[in-house]
Amino acid sequence: MNRFTSLEHIITRASGVQWCFSLKDSCIFYRVLGDSSDAGGKQLLENVAGEFSADIDSSDNIHLVCINRKGDLLYLMNNGENWYNKQLATFPVDKYRIMHLTISCWNKYINVFYAISPLNNPLMWNIHHNFWNGSKWGSFKVVQVTGDTQFCPFHSGYDHTGSIHLVYKAPMLGLYQLHYCRFRPDYLIWGNPERITTVGTDNTFPHILIDSNDTLHLAWANPSKTDSQLKYQQRTRLSFPRSLWRNETIISDGCASSTQPLLYLLGDSLWIVWNRNGVLYGSFSRDNGYNWSSPIQVDIPFDAEIKLYRISPSIINKNNIRVNLVFGHEKDNKIFFPIIDEVLSKQSKERIAAQKEVSNIEGKKPENYALKVKNRTETPTEEIDKIENKKKEIEAKVSKPANEIVKTYSGLETIKKDLAAFKEKLDYLKEENNGIAADIKKWAAKYEEHSKTIEEMTQKFEELAANAKALSGKGLIQRILDYFS
């Protein structure tokens, strides 16, 4: 499965109507899902070269970008009734090559990303960012990468503040590595790239998903000739300046034939789903990515053609499900999403059961219902369930501090090193002070010696004064003194 030629975009409008955009024979088509009369779709734009991307904003406006055969970067917007277009830039097709065109919206912001390379230097790539801040367009060069003629896909996401987080692959010091950088729209600046991990030379296909707690989940396929693996890593507290990467985990070995791994957040479960030769596999974690299940095969129809869909926004966010790229297959103008459909079906059944229970309760007398509830809570089975639930609550409360202790261990090691350095400084000052104390003792002895000498001289002076006074009564001394006075 090729990541882009089979990529389709599903847009869910405020009314609940789902539009599906696709690229066929250099033309962009859109259709309404579930409408059999619109199975063929309507042509929106022709002479499209390569790729396109679509998204929807919080005001129910659809945004779309594409490159035409002249090399124009076109931006289109639909307000529910009409389409409007604007030319953002021009890159002549005989001079430039563009890949991985993506548009995404967050509140008033519109972001367009693409990788561009001059044909006279096909090893040099630049990731460009066109940004609409609500009043005007701006343009940024995120990073320059010198590597392969086929630039590896990059992926981006938003935290709760609207900052953009981007992961891409680039060579450094002779090794290929995944890198991370962040864009802050309030300051209109991209931060310096940070290295995440070393990867292989083949297509790495990174994919990220940011949850409501500002944790960035990263999955990537790392195929090579000797060590083919599917891996996971996360970065917590994205809004903090010194958040760290942690929990690098091998999800599956021997995945050389696996393509783009995708991340789904389904309630309390985090899934990684990937396609291996037309068969879907998945692994899940129930503790936010710390531990993962063994890979399991996902049940799909034998004749189903697996495609990649971009969901904008998540058609199931209201059901505590968060996705952006998903695997699916189509039948009779309806699209099915393995794993996600099962979760939605289960949630729907639980809601129906809860509604029936409430309806039954409302039809009975309050006193009879209260009596039945009292009898039910006294059954041994429900008492055991209560104990089990209480046990889980206690385990969760105990494991949370334990996890925090593990997270802060590296910080404690740093403090330990700082204390050791402080002790060395104290020892140095102690030795220095010992030398000062010896000097003080030496000068104190000198002081005692000089004090004793002065005392002896004072006694001699007093003796001379007394002798002079005794001689002054004899006359001669007095006349001598009078003479000199």
C-alpha positions in Angstrom: 0.0 0.0 0.0 1.4 3.4 -1.0 0.9 6.0 1.6 -0.2 8.8 -0.7 -1.8 7.4 -3.9 -4.4 5.6 -1.7 -4.8 8.4 0.8 -8.4 9.8 1.0 -9.7 12.5 3.3 -12.9 12.3 5.3 -14.4 15.6 6.4 -17.3 15.6 8.9 -19.3 18.8 8.9 -21.3 20.2 11.8 -24.5 18.7 10.4 -23.0 15.2 10.6 -22.7 14.8 6.8 -19.4 13.2 5.8 -17.5 14.3 2.7 -14.8 12.1 1.2 -12.1 13.7 -1.0 -10.0 11.6 -3.3 -7.5 12.0 -6.2 -8.2 10.2 -9.5 -6.6 10.8 -12.9 -5.1 14.1 -11.8 -8.5 15.3 -10.6 -9.8 15.9 -7.1 -13.3 14.5 -6.5 -15.6 14.8 -3.4 -18.7 12.8 -2.5 -21.1 12.3 0.4 -20.6 9.1 2.2 -23.7 6.9 2.6 -25.4 8.5 -0.4 -25.7 5.8 -3.1 -26.7 8.4 -5.7 -23.4 10.2 -5.2 -21.1 7.2 -5.3 -19.2 8.6 -8.3 -18.5 11.9 -6.7 -18.2 15.4 -8.2 -15.1 16.9 -9.7 -13.7 19.8 -7.8 -10.4 20.5 -9.5 -8.5 19.2 -12.5 -4.8 19.2 -13.6 -3.6 18.3 -10.1 0.0 17.2 -9.9 0.9 14.6 -7.2 -0.8 15.3 -3.9 -3.5 17.3 -2.1 -4.7 17.6 1.5 -7.9 18.7 3.2 -9.1 19.7 6.7 -12.0 21.5 8.5 -11.8 24.3 11.0 -13.9 25.0 14.1 -16.3 27.3 12.0 -17.2 24.4 9.7 -15.2 25.7 6.8 -13.3 23.2 4.6 -9.8 24.0 3.6 -7.8 22.3 0.8 -4.4 22.6 -0.7 -2.9 21.1 -3.9 -0.2 21.6 -6.6 -1.3 22.0 -10.2 0.7 21.0 -13.2 2.1 24.5 -13.6 3.6 24.2 -10.1 1.2 26.6 -8.4 0.5 25.9 -4.7 -3.3 26.5 -4.6 -5.4 27.0 -1.4 -9.2 26.5 -1.5 -11.8 27.2 1.1 -15.5 26.2 1.2 -17.9 27.9 3.6 -20.7 25.5 3.1 -22.0 27.1 -0.1 -19.1 28.3 -2.3 -15.5 27.5 -3.0 -12.9 30.3 -2.9 -9.2 29.9 -4.0 -5.9 31.6 -3.6 -2.4 31.0 -5.0 0.1 30.8 -2.1 3.3 30.2 -4.1 4.6 29.0 -7.4 7.3 26.3 -7.9 7.9 25.6 -11.6 7.7 21.8 -12.2 10.8 22.0 -14.3 12.8 23.3 -11.3 11.3 21.9 -8.1 9.8 18.7 -6.7 7.3 18.8 -3.9 6.3 15.9 -1.5 4.1 15.3 1.6 1.7 18.2 1.2 -0.4 18.6 4.3 -2.9 21.2 5.6 -4.2 21.3 9.2 -6.4 23.8 11.2 -6.4 24.8 14.8 -8.9 27.5 15.9 -8.1 30.5 13.7 -4.7 29.1 12.5 -4.2 27.4 9.2 -0.9 25.5 8.6 0.4 24.1 5.3 3.5 21.9 5.2 5.5 20.4 2.4 9.0 19.2 1.5 10.6 20.8 -1.5 13.7 20.0 -3.5 15.4 21.7 -6.5 15.8 19.3 -9.4 19.4 20.4 -9.9 20.2 19.2 -6.4 17.8 16.4 -5.6 19.6 15.4 -2.4 18.7 18.7 -0.7 15.3 19.1 0.9 13.6 21.9 2.8 10.5 21.5 4.9 8.4 24.6 4.3 5.5 26.0 6.5 2.9 28.4 5.3 1.0 29.9 8.2 -2.3 31.9 8.4 -2.6 33.7 11.8 -6.2 34.9 11.3 -5.3 38.0 9.3 -2.4 37.3 6.9 -0.2 34.5 5.5 3.4 34.0 6.5 6.1 31.6 5.3 8.8 29.8 7.2 11.6 27.3 6.4 11.4 24.8 9.2 14.6 22.8 8.5 17.0 21.9 5.7 17.8 18.2 5.2 20.4 16.7 2.9 20.0 13.0 2.3 18.0 10.8 -0.1 16.2 11.6 -3.4 13.1 10.1 -1.7 12.4 12.3 1.4 10.8 10.3 4.3 7.3 11.4 5.4 7.1 13.7 8.4 4.1 14.2 10.7 2.8 17.0 13.0 0.3 17.6 15.7 -1.0 20.2 18.2 -0.9 20.5 22.0 -3.6 22.3 24.0 -1.9 25.7 23.5 -1.9 25.4 19.7 1.9 24.8 19.4 2.8 22.6 16.6 5.0 19.5 17.2 6.8 18.0 14.2 8.8 14.8 13.8 10.9 14.1 10.7 13.9 11.9 9.6 17.3 13.3 8.6 20.9 12.2 8.5 23.4 13.5 11.0 27.1 12.6 11.5 26.7 9.7 9.0 23.6 8.2 10.8 19.9 8.6 10.0 17.9 9.9 13.0 14.4 11.0 13.9 14.3 14.6 14.9 11.7 16.7 16.7 11.0 20.5 16.7 8.2 22.8 17.9 6.5 25.9 16.5 5.0 28.5 18.8 2.4 30.6 16.9 2.4 33.4 19.5 6.1 34.0 18.8 6.1 33.0 15.1 9.3 30.9 15.6 10.4 27.3 15.1 12.7 25.9 17.9 16.0 24.2 17.3 15.6 20.5 16.2 16.3 17.8 18.8 17.5 14.3 18.1 15.2 11.5 19.2 16.7 8.2 18.1 18.8 6.5 15.4 16.9 4.7 12.7 17.7 2.7 9.5 18.3 4.0 6.0 15.0 2.7 4.5 11.6 4.4 4.8 10.9 5.0 8.5 7.3 6.2 8.4 7.0 8.1 11.7 3.5 8.8 13.0 2.5 10.9 16.1 -0.6 11.4 18.1 -1.0 13.9 20.9 -3.5 13.2 23.7 -5.5 15.5 25.9 -2.8 15.4 28.6 -0.2 16.8 26.1 1.6 13.5 25.7 3.1 13.0 22.3 3.0 9.3 21.2 5.4 8.3 18.5 5.5 5.1 16.5 7.7 4.2 13.5 8.6 1.3 11.3 12.4 0.8 11.2 13.0 -1.8 8.4 16.6 -2.8 7.6 18.4 -5.9 6.2 19.4 -7.2 9.6 17.1 -5.8 12.2 13.5 -5.0 11.2 11.4 -3.6 14.1 8.3 -1.6 14.9 9.0 0.8 17.8 7.2 3.2 20.1 8.3 6.2 22.2 6.6 9.1 24.0 7.3 12.7 25.1 5.2 14.0 28.1 4.3 17.5 29.2 4.9 19.1 25.8 4.2 22.7 27.0 7.2 22.5 29.3 10.6 23.5 27.9 12.6 20.5 29.0 10.2 17.6 28.5 12.0 14.3 27.8 11.6 11.3 25.5 11.1 8.0 27.3 9.7 4.5 27.1 11.3 3.3 23.9 9.7 -0.1 23.2 9.9 -2.7 20.5 6.3 -3.5 19.5 7.1 -6.1 16.9 10.2 -7.8 15.3 10.5 -8.9 11.7 8.3 -6.2 10.2 10.3 -5.6 7.1 7.2 -5.8 4.9 5.1 -3.6 7.3 4.1 -0.1 6.2 3.0 3.0 8.0 2.2 2.3 11.7 -0.8 4.3 13.0 -1.7 5.4 16.5 -5.3 5.2 17.8 -6.5 6.4 21.2 -9.7 4.4 22.0 -11.0 5.3 25.4 -8.4 4.1 27.9 -6.5 2.0 25.3 -3.7 3.2 23.1 -3.3 1.1 19.9 -0.6 0.8 17.2 -2.0 -0.6 14.0 0.0 -1.5 10.9 -0.4 -3.2 7.5 1.7 -6.1 6.6 1.2 -7.3 3.0 -2.5 -6.5 3.1 -3.1 -7.9 6.6 -3.7 -5.6 9.5 -2.0 -6.2 12.9 -2.3 -4.3 16.1 -0.9 -4.0 19.6 -2.5 -2.1 22.5 -1.5 -0.6 25.8 -3.8 0.1 28.8 -1.2 2.0 30.8 -0.4 4.9 28.5 2.3 3.2 26.6 4.4 1.6 29.4 3.4 -2.0 28.5 2.2 -3.4 25.2 0.3 -6.6 24.2 1.7 -9.1 21.8 0.7 -8.3 18.1 -2.7 -9.6 17.1 -4.2 -10.0 13.6 -7.1 -7.7 13.0 -10.2 -9.3 11.5 -11.1 -7.8 8.1 -13.0 -9.2 5.1 -10.8 -11.4 2.9 -11.6 -9.4 -0.3 -11.3 -5.9 1.4 -8.8 -3.4 -0.1 -7.1 -1.6 2.7 -6.8 2.1 2.3 -5.4 5.0 4.3 -7.8 7.7 5.4 -7.3 11.0 7.1 -10.1 11.9 9.5 -10.7 15.7 9.9 -11.6 16.3 12.6 -11.9 12.9 14.3 -15.5 11.7 13.6 -15.5 10.0 16.9 -13.9 12.5 19.3 -17.2 12.8 21.1 -16.9 9.1 22.0 -13.5 9.5 23.7 -11.7 8.3 20.6 -8.8 10.2 19.0 -7.3 9.4 15.6 -6.0 11.3 12.6 -4.8 8.7 10.1 -6.7 5.3 10.1 -6.8 2.1 8.0 -10.2 1.3 6.4 -11.9 -0.4 3.5 -15.0 0.6 1.5 -18.1 -1.2 0.5 -21.3 0.2 -1.1 -20.1 3.8 -0.6 -19.6 3.1 3.1 -16.2 3.1 4.8 -15.4 0.7 7.6 -12.7 1.1 10.2 -11.5 -2.1 11.8 -11.0 -1.9 15.6 -12.6 1.6 15.8 -16.0 0.3 14.5 -15.9 -2.4 17.2 -15.3 0.1 19.9 -18.1 2.4 18.6 -20.5 -0.6 18.4 -19.7 -1.6 22.0 -20.2 2.0 23.2 -23.5 2.2 21.3 -24.7 -1.0 22.9 -23.7 0.2 26.4 -25.6 3.5 25.8 -28.7 1.6 24.6 -28.6 -0.7 27.6 -28.2 2.2 30.0 -31.1 4.0 28.4 -33.3 0.9 28.7 -32.4 0.5 32.3 -33.3 4.1 33.1 -36.6 3.7 31.1 -37.5 0.6 33.2 -36.7 2.4 36.4 -38.9 5.4 35.5 -41.9 3.1 34.8 -41.8 1.6 38.4 -42.8 3.0 41.7 -40.0 4.7 43.6 -40.4 2.6 46.8 -40.3 -0.7 44.9 -37.2 0.3 43.0 -35.5 1.4 46.2 -36.3 -1.9 47.7 -34.9 -3.9 44.7 -31.7 -1.8 44.7 -31.2 -2.6 48.4 -31.7 -6.3 47.8 -29.4 -6.3 44.9 -26.5 -4.6 46.7 -26.6 -7.3 49.3 -25.9 -10.2 46.9 -22.4 -11.8 47.2 -21.6 -11.2 43.5 -22.0 -7.5 43.7 -20.1 -7.3 47.0 -17.2 -9.1 45.3 -17.4 -6.7 42.3 -17.2 -3.8 44.8 -14.1 -5.3 46.4 -12.5 -5.8 43.0 -13.2 -2.3 42.0 -11.8 -0.9 45.2 -8.7 -3.0 44.7 -8.2 -1.5 41.3 -8.6 2.0 42.7 -6.0 1.3 45.3 -3.6 -0.2 42.8 -4.0 2.8 40.6 -3.3 5.2 43.5 -0.3 3.2 44.5 1.1 2.8 40.9 0.8 6.4 40.1 3.2 7.6 42.8 5.5 4.7 41.9 5.6 5.9 38.3 6.3 9.4 39.4 9.2 8.1 41.5 10.6 6.3 38.4 10.2 9.5 36.3 12.1 11.6 38.8 14.9 9.2 39.4 17.0 10.8 36.7 16.5 14.2 38.5 17.6 12.7 41.8 20.8 11.4 40.1 21.5 15.0 38.9 21.0 16.3 42.4 23.3 13.6 43.8 26.1 14.7 41.4 25.6 18.4 42.4 25.9 17.4 46.1 29.1 15.5 45.4 30.6 18.6 43.7 29.5 20.8 46.6 31.2 18.4 49.1 34.5 18.7 47.1 34.2 22.5 47.3 33.6 22.3 51.1 36.7 20.1 51.5 38.8 22.6 49.5 37.5 25.5 51.6 38.3 23.5 54.8 41.9 23.0 53.7 42.2 26.6 52.8 40.7 27.6 56.2 43.2 25.3 58.0 46.1 27.3 56.4 44.5 30.6 57.4 44.0 29.3 61.0 47.8 28.4 61.2 48.7 31.9 60.0 46.4 33.5 62.6 48.1 31.4 65.3 51.5 32.4 64.1 50.6 36.1 64.1 49.0 35.7 67.6 52.4 34.4 68.9 54.1 37.4 67.3 51.6 39.7 69.0 52.4 38.2 72.4 56.1 38.6 71.8 55.8 42.2 70.8 53.5 43.0 73.7 56.0 41.6 76.1 58.8 43.7 74.6 56.7 46.9 74.8 55.9 46.1 78.5 59.6 45.7 79.3 60.5 49.0 77.5 57.7 50.7 79.5 59.2 49.5 82.8 62.7 50.8 81.8 61.2 54.2 80.8 59.5 54.5 84.2 62.8 53.7 86.0 64.7 56.4 84.0 62.0 58.9 84.8 62.2 58.2 88.5 66.0 58.5 88.4 65.8 61.8 86.6 63.4 63.2 89.1 65.7 62.2 92.0 68.7 63.9 90.5 66.7 67.1 89.8 66.8 68.0 93.5 70.6 68.3 93.5 70.7 71.6 91.5 72.9 70.6 88.7 70.3 68.7 86.9 67.8 71.5 87.5 70.1 74.1 86.0 70.7 71.8 83.0 67.0 71.4 82.5 66.4 75.1 82.9 69.1 75.8 80.3 67.4 73.5 77.8 63.9 74.8 78.5 
